[in-house]
Amino acid sequence: MSLPRGRYFEAILSSVIEHAKIVNKGMSKLVELVSNIPSGVSAVSTLYNELNSIEEKGDELKKEMIKELKVAYLHPEDRENILRFVLSLDEALGFAKAAGKRILLVLESGVPIQEGIQVLMKEIADKSLEASFKILELFEAINKDPRKALEITHEIEFLEKKIDELRLEAVGKIYLYCSKEVKPECVVIPPIIEDLEGISDVFENIADIYRLFTISR
């Protein structure tokens, strides 16, 4: 990946890594939130508020980094590349927050989430957390070991495929359940699954951005 290796790039990459660490914390909190669905509204509400605080920190860092990018001495394509990393990390946190909020709203409304669906949601969240560690490893390897960074992108893609399989399994369960009787959960649960799966799509996009620039330079 032919990005500048001067002090401007080093400083911005350091900020990107910090952003990735915040995203990782957000994914960890999401796993905790999904795991506590059986504990009820109070527990999930507390965890959602903590997740929201993490998302706000990520948003603040995103704004600071965009300001940095405006004045940094970078090639236009490199600036665009880094901006896409930043916006993608922000989007991943957005999906996590949205999933957490939907789960909280569902519990507050008294709509049940089937145990089998909860298990799949937890598996998706777990693999999203694993993928977030890979994203962090990717950014840390860009300067140190570009070849390793490229290998990590393939691992991220593998996790995305696994998560998509879990999403389809969850959708299949919902279809089977709702074909017998249409209930509120038939409407409110699918968007949660989509938000959870959307996180891994964003992570795969980050991997694709790196691979694209590696090949094109």
Phi, psi and chi 1 to 4 in degrees:
 res  aa     phi    psi   chi1   chi2   chi3   chi4
   1 MET       -  114.3 -170.4  174.3 -173.0      -
   2 SER   -86.7   73.1 -177.3      -      -      -
   3 LEU  -103.0  154.1  -72.2  171.7      -      -
   4 PRO   -62.4  145.8   23.7  -34.2      -      -
   5 ARG  -112.1   20.0  -65.3  -63.6 -176.5  -96.2
   6 GLY   -80.4 -176.3      -      -      -      -
   7 ARG   -67.0  -28.8   60.2 -170.0  179.7   91.1
   8 TYR   -65.5  -45.9  -65.1  105.0      -      -
   9 PHE   -65.1  -41.6  174.4   71.5      -      -
  10 GLU   -58.8  -42.8  -66.3  -69.4  -17.4      -
  11 ALA   -66.5  -43.1      -      -      -      -
  12 ILE   -70.2  -40.2  -70.4  175.9      -      -
  13 LEU   -62.2  -37.0 -179.2   58.2      -      -
  14 SER   -60.8  -39.8  177.7      -      -      -
  15 SER   -68.2  -38.3  -65.5      -      -      -
  16 VAL   -61.7  -41.4  171.5      -      -      -
  17 ILE   -63.7  -41.1  -69.1  172.0      -      -
  18 GLU   -62.5  -38.4  -73.1  -55.0  -50.1      -
  19 HIS   -63.6  -43.1 -161.1 -179.4      -      -
  20 ALA   -62.5  -34.8      -      -      -      -
  21 LYS   -66.4  -37.8  -71.7  178.9  179.5  178.5
  22 ILE   -65.5  -42.1  -67.9  174.4      -      -
  23 VAL   -60.8  -41.6  170.7      -      -      -
  24 ASN   -60.4  -41.3 -178.3 -101.6      -      -
  25 LYS   -64.2  -38.3  -71.4 -179.8 -179.2  178.7
  26 GLY   -64.0  -41.3      -      -      -      -
  27 MET   -65.8  -38.2  -64.2  -53.6  111.0      -
  28 SER   -63.2  -41.5  179.5      -      -      -
  29 LYS   -67.9  -35.5 -171.4   60.1   61.4  176.8
  30 LEU   -64.0  -42.4  178.1   63.6      -      -
  31 VAL   -58.6  -43.9  168.2      -      -      -
  32 GLU   -62.9  -40.9 -167.8  176.3   -7.5      -
  33 LEU   -63.8  -49.1 -173.5  152.1      -      -
  34 VAL   -62.2  -38.0  172.9      -      -      -
  35 SER   -64.7  -25.3  -59.6      -      -      -
  36 ASN   -98.0   12.5  -85.2  -86.5      -      -
  37 ILE   -54.3  -44.4  -70.0  175.0      -      -
  38 PRO   -62.9  -20.1  -24.0   36.3      -      -
  39 SER   -76.5  -15.6  -61.1      -      -      -
  40 GLY    99.8 -175.5      -      -      -      -
  41 VAL   -60.3  -46.9  174.1      -      -      -
  42 SER   -59.4  -47.8  179.8      -      -      -
  43 ALA   -65.0  -44.4      -      -      -      -
  44 VAL   -67.2  -37.7  170.6      -      -      -
  45 SER   -62.0  -44.4  178.2      -      -      -
  46 THR   -60.7  -45.7  -62.5      -      -      -
  47 LEU   -67.8  -35.2  -69.1  166.1      -      -
  48 TYR   -64.6  -42.1  170.8   73.1      -      -
  49 ASN   -61.3  -37.9  -71.3  -25.9      -      -
  50 GLU   -67.8  -40.1  -66.9  172.4    1.5      -
  51 LEU   -64.1  -40.4  174.3   57.8      -      -
  52 ASN   -62.6  -39.5 -175.4   53.9      -      -
  53 SER   -64.1  -39.2  -64.9      -      -      -
  54 ILE   -64.7  -42.4  -66.7  170.6      -      -
  55 GLU   -62.5  -38.2 -168.7  -87.6  -20.0      -
  56 GLU   -65.3  -38.4  -71.3  176.5  -10.0      -
  57 LYS   -64.3  -40.9  -70.9 -179.8 -178.9  177.8
  58 GLY   -62.9  -38.5      -      -      -      -
  59 ASP   -66.6  -39.8 -168.1   52.7      -      -
  60 GLU   -63.2  -43.4  -69.3  173.5    4.7      -
  61 LEU   -65.7  -38.7 -178.2   55.7      -      -
  62 LYS   -57.1  -46.2  176.2 -163.7   70.8  175.1
  63 LYS   -63.0  -40.8  -67.5  174.8 -178.3  176.8
  64 GLU   -63.9  -40.4  -68.3  175.0    6.5      -
  65 MET   -69.1  -35.7  -67.4  175.3   67.4      -
  66 ILE   -63.8  -38.7  -70.1  174.7      -      -
  67 LYS   -63.7  -41.7  -69.7  179.9 -179.2  178.2
  68 GLU   -61.4  -41.1  -70.6  178.3   16.2      -
  69 LEU   -65.1  -29.2  -76.1  170.7      -      -
  70 LYS   -65.9  -31.3  -72.0 -178.6  179.2  178.8
  71 VAL  -109.6   -7.0  -61.8      -      -      -
  72 ALA   -73.5  144.6      -      -      -      -
  73 TYR   -83.9   85.0  -70.3   99.7      -      -
  74 LEU  -128.9  152.6  -62.4  174.3      -      -
  75 HIS   -63.0  140.9 -173.0  -78.1      -      -
  76 PRO   -51.3  -40.4  -29.2   36.5      -      -
  77 GLU   -68.6  -36.2  -70.1 -175.1    2.6      -
  78 ASP   -68.6  -38.2  -65.0  -32.4      -      -
  79 ARG   -62.8  -43.7 -179.8  179.8  -74.0  105.6
  80 GLU   -63.8  -40.6 -179.6 -178.3   -3.8      -
  81 ASN   -60.2  -48.2 -177.3   36.2      -      -
  82 ILE   -66.2  -38.3  -65.7  171.5      -      -
  83 LEU   -61.4  -39.4  178.1   60.5      -      -
  84 ARG   -65.0  -36.3  -69.3  172.2   69.3 -173.3
  85 PHE   -60.4  -48.5  -77.5  148.2      -      -
  86 VAL   -61.3  -48.0  173.0      -      -      -
  87 LEU   -66.8  -34.2  -65.2  179.0      -      -
  88 SER   -68.5  -41.8  -65.8      -      -      -
  89 LEU   -60.9  -40.6  -71.2  169.4      -      -
  90 ASP   -63.4  -39.7 -178.6   67.0      -      -
  91 GLU   -65.3  -38.6 -173.7  178.8    9.7      -
  92 ALA   -61.2  -43.9      -      -      -      -
  93 LEU   -64.4  -34.4  -86.6  176.6      -      -
  94 GLY   -63.0  -42.2      -      -      -      -
  95 PHE   -64.6  -41.1  -87.1  121.6      -      -
  96 ALA   -62.6  -44.8      -      -      -      -
  97 LYS   -63.4  -42.7  176.9 -178.4  175.2 -180.0
  98 ALA   -62.6  -42.7      -      -      -      -
  99 ALA   -63.2  -43.8      -      -      -      -
 100 GLY   -62.0  -41.9      -      -      -      -
 101 LYS   -66.1  -42.5 -176.0   63.2  174.2  179.9
 102 ARG   -63.3  -41.4  -71.8 -176.0 -166.4  -84.7
 103 ILE   -60.7  -44.1  -69.4  169.9      -      -
 104 LEU   -61.9  -44.3  177.3   58.4      -      -
 105 LEU   -63.1  -39.8  -69.3  173.3      -      -
 106 VAL   -63.0  -44.8  166.8      -      -      -
 107 LEU   -65.7  -40.5  -66.6  179.7      -      -
 108 GLU   -64.4  -30.9  -72.3  177.4  -23.2      -
 109 SER   -82.5   -7.8   65.9      -      -      -
 110 GLY    83.8    8.0      -      -      -      -
 111 VAL   -78.1  127.8  175.6      -      -      -
 112 PRO   -77.1  149.5   29.8  -36.7      -      -
 113 ILE  -113.9  116.4  -58.8  177.1      -      -
 114 GLN   -54.2  145.4  -71.3 -178.6  -64.1      -
 115 GLU   -59.0  -41.4 -176.5  177.1  -11.0      -
 116 GLY   -61.9  -36.7      -      -      -      -
 117 ILE   -71.1  -38.5  -62.6  -61.9      -      -
 118 GLN   -59.9  -41.8  -72.1 -174.6   39.7      -
 119 VAL   -61.1  -44.6  170.0      -      -      -
 120 LEU   -68.3  -37.3  -70.5  169.7      -      -
 121 MET   -61.6  -41.3  -72.4  167.4   59.0      -
 122 LYS   -64.6  -40.9  174.6   64.4  163.2   51.7
 123 GLU   -64.1  -41.3  -71.7 -174.2   45.8      -
 124 ILE   -63.2  -45.3  -67.7  173.7      -      -
 125 ALA   -63.4  -40.7      -      -      -      -
 126 ASP   -60.8  -44.4  -76.7  -21.2      -      -
 127 LYS   -72.3  -29.0  -70.6 -162.8  176.4  -60.7
 128 SER   -66.6  -38.8  -64.9      -      -      -
 129 LEU   -64.0  -44.0  173.9   58.8      -      -
 130 GLU   -59.6  -42.0 -175.5  179.0   -9.1      -
 131 ALA   -65.9  -34.2      -      -      -      -
 132 SER   -66.9  -32.6   74.3      -      -      -
 133 PHE   -65.6  -38.7  -83.3  110.4      -      -
 134 LYS   -65.5  -37.7  -66.9  -63.4  178.4 -177.7
 135 ILE   -62.4  -42.8  -71.1  -65.8      -      -
 136 LEU   -62.9  -43.6 -178.1   55.9      -      -
 137 GLU   -61.2  -39.0  -71.8  178.9   23.8      -
 138 LEU   -59.1  -50.4  169.8   62.9      -      -
 139 PHE   -65.4  -36.9  -71.0  130.7      -      -
 140 GLU   -69.4  -24.4  -69.7  175.8  -23.3      -
 141 ALA   -91.1  -12.3      -      -      -      -
 142 ILE   -54.4  -46.5  -74.1  177.5      -      -
 143 ASN   -84.7  -37.5  -98.1  -11.1      -      -
 144 LYS   -78.8  -42.5  -61.3  176.3 -178.5  177.7
 145 ASP  -153.1   82.8 -169.3  -13.8      -      -
 146 PRO   -55.3  -34.8  -26.5   36.7      -      -
 147 ARG   -65.5  -41.7 -178.6  174.1  -64.9 -178.3
 148 LYS   -63.5  -39.4  178.9 -178.2  177.0 -178.2
 149 ALA   -58.3  -42.0      -      -      -      -
 150 LEU   -64.7  -39.8 -172.7   58.5      -      -
 151 GLU   -62.8  -37.5  -67.8  174.2   -4.3      -
 152 ILE   -64.6  -33.8  -67.7  170.3      -      -
 153 THR   -61.2  -34.5   64.4      -      -      -
 154 HIS   -69.7  -35.3  -58.3  -46.2      -      -
 155 GLU   -67.1  -37.8  -65.1  172.5    5.5      -
 156 ILE   -64.8  -42.0  -66.5  168.4      -      -
 157 GLU   -62.4  -40.6 -178.7 -179.5   16.0      -
 158 PHE   -60.8  -43.8  176.4   78.7      -      -
 159 LEU   -64.9  -37.6  -74.7  168.6      -      -
 160 GLU   -62.0  -40.2 -170.0  -80.9  -27.7      -
 161 LYS   -65.7  -40.1  -70.8  179.5  178.9  178.4
 162 LYS   -63.3  -41.6  -72.0  -64.9 -177.0 -179.1
 163 ILE   -65.8  -38.5  -70.9  172.0      -      -
 164 ASP   -64.2  -36.3 -166.2   48.7      -      -
 165 GLU   -64.0  -40.8  -69.9  173.1    3.5      -
 166 LEU   -65.5  -39.2  -68.9  168.6      -      -
 167 ARG   -59.7  -46.7  176.6 -174.4   69.5   86.3
 168 LEU   -64.2  -36.2  -69.0  174.0      -      -
 169 GLU   -64.3  -42.1 -175.2  177.7  -12.0      -
 170 ALA   -65.1  -43.3      -      -      -      -
 171 VAL   -61.7  -40.5  168.9      -      -      -
 172 GLY   -60.8  -41.7      -      -      -      -
 173 LYS   -64.4  -40.6  -75.5 -177.4  178.9  -67.3
 174 ILE   -65.7  -43.3  -66.7  169.4      -      -
 175 TYR   -60.9  -43.6  -75.7  171.9      -      -
 176 LEU   -63.8  -43.5 -179.0   61.5      -      -
 177 TYR   -65.9  -43.6  175.4   73.1      -      -
 178 CYS   -81.9  -13.3  -65.6      -      -      -
 179 SER   -71.5  -21.4   66.4      -      -      -
 180 LYS   -86.8  -39.3  -60.3  174.6 -177.8  177.5
 181 GLU  -159.4  126.3 -177.4  179.8    2.4      -
 182 VAL   -81.7  120.2  177.7      -      -      -
 183 LYS  -126.9  168.5  -66.6 -174.8  176.5 -178.2
 184 PRO   -53.5  -36.7  -29.4   37.0      -      -
 185 GLU   -63.8  -22.4   48.8  -96.6   45.4      -
 186 CYS   -66.2  -23.1  -59.6      -      -      -
 187 VAL   -97.0  -40.3  176.4      -      -      -
 188 VAL   -90.6  -21.4  -60.4      -      -      -
 189 ILE   -78.8  -43.4  -58.2  -58.0      -      -
 190 PRO   -52.4  -42.0  -31.4   39.6      -      -
 191 PRO   -62.1  -30.5  -25.4   36.2      -      -
 192 ILE   -65.8  -44.9  -63.5  175.3      -      -
 193 ILE   -60.1  -41.7  -57.0  -60.7      -      -
 194 GLU   -66.1  -40.0  -65.8  -58.4  -40.6      -
 195 ASP   -64.1  -43.6  -78.4  -22.3      -      -
 196 LEU   -62.3  -43.2  -70.5  170.8      -      -
 197 GLU   -71.2  -28.6 -166.3  -89.5  -21.9      -
 198 GLY   -61.9  -27.4      -      -      -      -
 199 ILE   -59.5  -47.7  -63.7  167.9      -      -
 200 SER   -68.6  -30.0   64.5      -      -      -
 201 ASP   -61.6  -41.5  -74.4  -19.7      -      -
 202 VAL   -65.5  -43.0  174.5      -      -      -
 203 PHE   -62.0  -39.7  -71.1  157.3      -      -
 204 GLU   -65.3  -36.0 -174.7 -179.0   31.8      -
 205 ASN   -61.4  -39.8  -73.2  -18.8      -      -
 206 ILE   -62.2  -44.0  -69.1  174.3      -      -
 207 ALA   -61.0  -40.4      -      -      -      -
 208 ASP   -66.0  -37.5  -72.9  -18.8      -      -
 209 ILE   -59.7  -45.9  -67.7  169.2      -      -
 210 TYR   -64.0  -44.8 -178.6   78.9      -      -
 211 ARG   -65.4  -38.0  -72.9 -172.1  -73.8 -158.0
 212 LEU   -60.7  -46.5  176.2   62.6      -      -
 213 PHE   -72.5  -28.3  -84.7   78.1      -      -
 214 THR   -66.1  -41.3  -60.4      -      -      -
 215 ILE   -76.4  -38.3  -66.5  171.4      -      -
 216 SER   -79.5  -17.3   63.2      -      -      -
 217 ARG   -94.0      -  -66.7  -56.7 -178.0   86.4
